[in-house]
Amino acid sequence: MTDEPGNGTPSRTSAYRPLADGAFDSTELTRGPWDPSHQHAGPPISLAARALVRAAQALGMGHLARLTANLLRPIPIAPLEVETALDYGGRNVAHLSARLASGGRELARFTAVAQREVDIHVPQGLAGHPPPQAPAPPESSAGIEFPHRTGATGYHDLVELRTAEGTLCRGPCAIWFRLRHSLVEGETPDPAERVAVAADSGNGISAVLDFRRYTFVNSDLTINWLRPAQGEWICIDAHTFVGAAGGGLAEARIFDANGLIGRSTQSLVVRAR
């Protein structure tokens, strides 16, 4: 297998490797920027999205319309188990849930809404149509590296970044993300996986507070999809807002190379170090 961008070099690894018992072994490519033993939340959220998409497809629901992740605890770089459940299945909509655990300890919970796909004619001239484009296409956006890392290998190696607009970690910012490696060994990431692995970075790329003086951790992530992503590149066009009571909100428009595909929000806990 080669790196997805197609540069012809052997792929070192993937974010996760399937285990015989149905669990997944986490690799160093999931390592986050704050603790060398903890994962960045993007890869495990993407792993849950993978499971929920498959559960929805088994019901004939081809469009994942919403995914909400409730992050209960730091996620260790360790074997992970993902369980899904059908909460309600209708003719056109299904509500699903999932749990992420390691060593018998629950780490995150997820809910999702999936929809049955149908062909609909969209009248011309609707307000807001055609949907907006990203600030700049990936081919004309400059490459950039994550400034924060703990260890030689981590999430910063899993994804390739390019700046479409703004400056990374200095306010409103639009960054293109592309997976350099597979999420799960031997698989091609699906559109939901590509979006989920990037969307959790919204509060980081659009940071308005000094990392050295403040923490602003998100304990959740909600993604709403207008349509499935197309292609390898995903743009997160993010803004962070800080409230007066120790709370914050990061929100983002999400694009592929053809235009708007959805939005995301994150609730932030803002504290002085």
C-alpha positions in Angstrom: 0.0 0.0 0.0 1.2 3.5 -0.8 0.5 6.9 0.8 -2.9 8.2 -0.4 -1.5 11.4 -1.9 0.2 9.0 -4.4 3.8 10.0 -4.0 4.9 6.4 -4.5 6.5 5.9 -1.1 5.5 3.0 1.1 2.9 3.8 3.8 4.5 3.4 7.2 1.3 2.4 8.9 -2.3 3.4 9.5 -4.1 5.1 12.4 -5.6 1.7 13.5 -5.0 -1.9 12.8 -8.0 -4.4 13.1 -7.6 -7.1 15.8 -8.9 -10.6 15.7 -11.6 -9.9 18.4 -13.1 -7.0 16.4 -11.3 -4.3 18.3 -8.6 -1.9 16.9 -5.0 -1.4 17.9 -4.1 2.3 18.0 -0.8 3.4 16.4 1.4 6.3 17.1 -0.2 8.3 14.2 -3.2 9.0 16.5 -1.0 10.8 19.1 -2.3 14.2 20.0 -0.4 17.4 20.8 -0.9 17.6 24.5 0.0 14.3 26.1 2.2 11.6 24.5 0.0 8.8 25.8 -3.3 10.3 24.5 -4.8 10.4 21.1 -5.9 13.4 19.2 -9.8 13.2 19.2 -10.0 13.3 15.4 -8.9 9.7 14.7 -11.2 8.0 17.3 -14.2 10.2 16.2 -13.4 9.1 12.6 -13.3 5.4 13.7 -16.8 5.8 15.3 -18.0 7.5 12.1 -16.8 4.5 10.1 -18.8 2.1 12.3 -21.9 4.3 12.2 -21.8 4.6 8.4 -21.6 0.9 8.1 -24.5 0.4 10.5 -26.6 2.9 8.5 -25.8 1.4 5.2 -27.0 -2.0 6.5 -30.4 -0.3 6.9 -30.3 1.2 3.4 -29.5 4.7 4.8 -26.7 6.0 2.6 -26.3 9.6 3.9 -24.9 10.4 7.3 -26.6 13.7 8.1 -25.3 14.3 11.6 -22.7 12.9 14.0 -22.3 14.1 17.6 -19.4 13.0 19.7 -19.4 13.3 23.5 -15.8 13.0 24.7 -15.9 11.6 28.2 -12.3 10.9 29.0 -8.9 11.2 27.3 -8.5 8.5 24.8 -5.3 6.4 25.3 -3.1 5.1 22.5 -4.3 1.6 23.2 -6.7 -1.1 21.8 -10.2 0.4 21.3 -13.6 -1.3 21.0 -16.5 0.3 19.1 -20.1 -0.8 19.6 -23.1 0.5 17.6 -26.8 0.4 18.3 -30.0 1.2 16.4 -32.1 3.6 18.4 -34.8 4.1 15.8 -35.2 3.0 12.2 -37.9 4.6 10.0 -38.6 4.6 6.3 -36.3 7.6 5.5 -34.4 8.3 8.8 -32.5 6.2 11.3 -31.1 7.3 14.7 -28.0 5.4 15.8 -25.6 5.5 18.7 -22.2 4.2 19.4 -19.8 3.7 22.4 -16.0 3.8 22.3 -14.2 1.9 25.1 -10.7 0.6 26.0 -10.0 -2.0 28.7 -13.6 -2.0 29.7 -13.7 1.7 30.3 -16.1 3.9 28.3 -14.3 6.8 26.7 -16.8 8.4 24.4 -20.4 8.2 23.3 -21.8 9.1 19.9 -25.2 9.7 18.3 -25.9 9.9 14.6 -28.7 10.6 12.1 -28.7 8.8 8.8 -31.0 9.3 5.9 -32.1 7.3 2.9 -30.7 8.8 -0.3 -33.2 9.8 -3.1 -32.8 11.9 -6.3 -34.4 15.3 -5.8 -34.6 18.1 -8.4 -33.4 21.4 -6.9 -35.1 24.4 -8.5 -32.8 27.1 -9.8 -32.6 30.5 -8.0 -33.0 29.3 -4.5 -31.5 31.6 -1.8 -28.0 30.5 -0.8 -27.6 28.4 -4.0 -25.3 27.4 -5.4 -23.6 26.9 -1.9 -20.4 28.8 -1.3 -16.9 27.7 -2.2 -13.8 27.4 0.1 -11.7 30.6 0.4 -9.1 29.0 -1.9 -8.7 25.6 -3.6 -6.2 23.1 -2.2 -3.9 23.3 -5.2 -3.3 27.0 -4.6 -3.0 26.8 -0.8 0.4 26.8 0.9 1.5 23.7 2.9 1.9 24.1 6.6 2.9 22.0 9.6 1.2 21.7 13.0 3.1 23.8 15.5 2.3 21.6 18.6 3.4 18.0 19.0 4.5 15.6 21.7 6.8 12.9 20.2 8.3 12.2 16.9 5.2 10.6 15.4 1.6 11.7 15.8 -1.6 13.2 14.3 0.6 15.8 12.5 2.0 12.9 10.4 -1.5 11.4 9.8 -2.8 14.5 8.0 -1.4 16.9 5.4 -2.3 20.6 5.9 -2.6 23.5 3.5 -3.7 27.1 4.4 -6.7 28.4 2.4 -7.1 31.6 4.4 -5.8 33.2 7.7 -2.9 32.1 9.9 -2.9 28.8 11.8 -3.7 29.2 15.5 -4.2 33.0 15.2 -7.9 33.6 14.9 -10.3 32.7 12.1 -8.6 30.3 9.7 -9.4 27.9 6.9 -7.2 24.8 6.6 -7.3 22.0 4.0 -6.8 18.5 5.5 -5.8 15.4 3.6 -5.1 11.9 5.1 -1.6 10.8 4.4 -2.4 7.3 5.6 -5.4 5.1 5.9 -7.6 5.3 9.0 -7.9 1.5 9.2 -5.1 -0.6 7.8 -5.9 -2.0 4.4 -9.0 0.3 3.8 -9.6 3.4 1.7 -11.2 6.1 4.0 -14.8 6.9 3.2 -16.1 10.5 2.9 -17.4 10.6 6.5 -14.1 9.4 7.9 -12.2 12.1 6.0 -14.4 14.8 7.4 -14.5 13.5 11.0 -10.7 13.1 11.3 -10.3 16.9 10.4 -13.3 18.5 12.1 -12.2 18.1 15.6 -9.2 20.4 14.8 -11.5 23.5 14.4 -10.9 25.0 17.8 -7.1 24.5 17.5 -6.6 26.0 14.0 -8.8 29.0 14.9 -7.3 29.6 18.4 -7.7 33.2 19.7 -6.0 32.6 23.1 -2.4 32.0 23.8 -1.7 28.2 24.2 0.9 29.0 26.8 -1.5 30.9 29.1 -4.9 29.2 28.5 -6.4 25.9 27.7 -9.6 25.6 25.6 -10.5 22.0 25.4 -13.6 20.7 23.6 -15.6 17.9 25.2 -17.9 17.4 22.2 -18.1 17.8 18.4 -21.2 17.9 16.2 -20.9 17.6 12.4 -23.9 18.2 10.1 -23.5 17.2 6.5 -25.3 18.8 3.6 -24.0 16.1 1.3 -21.2 13.5 1.3 -17.6 14.8 0.7 -16.0 14.2 -2.7 -12.3 13.8 -3.1 -9.4 13.6 -0.7 -9.2 17.2 0.5 -11.4 18.6 3.3 -11.4 22.3 4.3 -12.2 23.4 7.8 -13.0 27.1 7.8 -13.2 27.8 11.6 -13.9 30.6 14.1 -13.5 30.5 17.9 -15.5 32.7 20.3 -14.8 33.0 24.0 -17.5 33.7 26.6 -17.2 35.5 29.9 -18.0 32.5 32.1 -15.2 30.1 31.1 -17.0 28.8 28.1 -16.3 29.0 24.4 -17.6 28.0 21.0 -15.7 26.9 17.9 -17.7 26.7 14.7 -16.7 25.9 11.2 -17.9 25.6 7.6 -16.7 22.5 6.0 -15.9 22.3 2.2 -14.5 19.9 -0.3 -13.1 21.0 -3.6 -16.6 21.4 -5.1 -18.0 23.6 -2.3 -19.8 23.6 1.0 -20.6 20.1 2.5 -21.5 20.9 6.1 -20.8 22.6 9.4 -19.4 21.7 12.8 -19.5 23.1 16.3 -17.5 22.4 19.5 -18.2 23.4 23.1 -15.0 24.7 24.8 -14.0 24.7 28.4 -11.7 27.8 28.7 -9.3 28.0 31.7 -6.2 29.9 32.6 -3.1 27.7 33.1 
